[in-house]
Structure formats: C-alpha cells, structure tokens
Amino acid sequence: MSTLHYEHILVPLDGSEDATVALRTANALALKFGATVHTLSVASTPNDIDDLRTKAADALGVPRHDTRVHTLNSDDPAYAINDRADQLGACLVCMTTHGHGRLVGSVVGSVARSVMQDHRRPLVVVGRLADRKEYFETTWPAPLSVNRIVACVDDTAAAAAAVTVAADWAIALGMSLTILTVASRAVTLSGDERSDELESFLHRLCDLVTDRSVDVSTHLQYDPLGPASGVSTYLATNPSGLLVVSTHARSGFSRLIGGASATNIIAAAPVATVVVSVHD
C-alpha cells in the first residue's frame, strides 16, 4: 500500500505557451490523486502581474480572480514556488523545462535545482520533447495513459532511492514498474561478465520492492551514445506513463549519481519525469 498522496498540484507559469504544456500532465496527475491544480506566475516587476494572471487563468480555464491562480512579484522564483507549495500543503510541483520566459527558461538550471535543494521534494518535470504531439510519428499517448513507470538507474547505491520512490508512484497510480539501466558496450568489463554484473544488480533492486503490491520487471539497455540515448530508444518501443530519475540534492539536475546527465535524459524523454532528490 502506497502512502503517496497529494491534495494540490502546483504549475509554475511564465506567460509562454510552452510553459502551459505542463498543465496537461498536472491535470492527469490531479485526476489520479484527486487533487486540485493551481498555477503560480512570478513577475519580476509589478507591471507584469496583471498580464501573467490573465494568461494563467486562460490556460487553467478559470476566471481571472479564481483562487487557484497565484501571482506575485519576486526576484526569487524558486523561493516563491517552494513557499507557495508549503502554504498549500501536500503539494506536488509540476513544471516544464522548455519555455521562453524568465522562469521556465531556466528550469533545468538554478530554479529547479533550488526547488529541490530547499525542500527535497520530488519534482515532476516536463522536458522539451515530453507530451508534445508534434514529436510522435504514430499515435500520441495522452499524459499518464500508459500504465507503466520506468525508473532509470545507474549501478550505485543511490539507485535504491529511485526504485523505492518509483514503486510508491506505481502503486499510487495503479501502474507497473520497470527498472532500467543503460550500459555502453565500449565500457563493459569483458562482455558477458559486465552484463551478468548489471543483471544481478537489477535483480537486487527488484528485491527491494518484492513485498510491495507492484508488478516489477527489469531491462538492461545497451547504447554506445549514453544513458539519454538509451532511455529515448527504449521508450520509443516500450512506452511509459512516467520516467523516474535520481539526482544529488546538492547538484540538482547537473548529474545522476553515477555520472550520467539527468538533464540530457529529461530533455530526451518523451514523457514527464519525476526527479528524486537523494541526500548525501
């Protein structure tokens, strides 16, 4: 039984159309959790507040003065996001990484990193290819319509944190779980020896959640171009509703624990990503 529960989903908006893409994932999550979707627009000058409020209300499909539309003037968007999430309580932040405005354009950098560093909460990030119909050659899957979560891990102890969180999400959303790791043949120890080592590692991760009510499987993906390419290739033929990656709280999106770039994985993923902050 999962204890994962959210009453509110907070979507930061900067006035750009790209930023509103996160609302599709947020609405799908709200339906799953029985939560309420809110927006937050942070203006650098008071003159921008009215325009941001109007655009956010239109995107959310509510009246301009609806209490779910939050706007404020601040020079610290990350602090504003965390503060609003704390005020709402039981709140999940869902934000896009691909926008043209002041806030969302820097999400993969200082803003999202600060959100995780300050509050250590899982963060749902919608990358530049995620949930965008134009990038799908065949049928476009609506957000969370595929009942499977993929946890992308490397072969370090921190993988356990990602798998544990992914299992909680899978149970809460009624999904199965696949634990995925990507290896390059160029760095194998001696072919089969390295494969056996990684397969054994994946099975040990499975053992962490065998007593949970979740259908779990593993997959070892080989890709000489690295984890981002491997994840993208795998998801192209094995769709999922969500992706989970872990990152050090101290460095935000800069690196996955074992050195793979979380930023690149998020950017290449065709689905939203749950980013898990791992403490030192």
Secondary structure, DSSP 8 states (H G I E B T S, - for coil): ------SEEEEEE-S-TGGGGHHHHHHHHHHHHT-EEEEEEEESSGGGHHHHHHHHHHHHTS-TT-TTEEEEE-S-HHHHHHHHHHHHSSEEEEEES--SSTTGGGIIIIIHHHHHHHH---EEEE-TTTT-GGG-SS----TT-S-EEEEE--SSTTHHHHHHHHHHHHHHHT-EEEEEEEE-GGG-SSTHHHHHHHHHHHHHHHHTTTTSS--EEEEEEE-TT-HHHHHHHHHHHS--SEEEEEEETTTGGG--TTS--HHHHHHH-SS-EEEEEE--
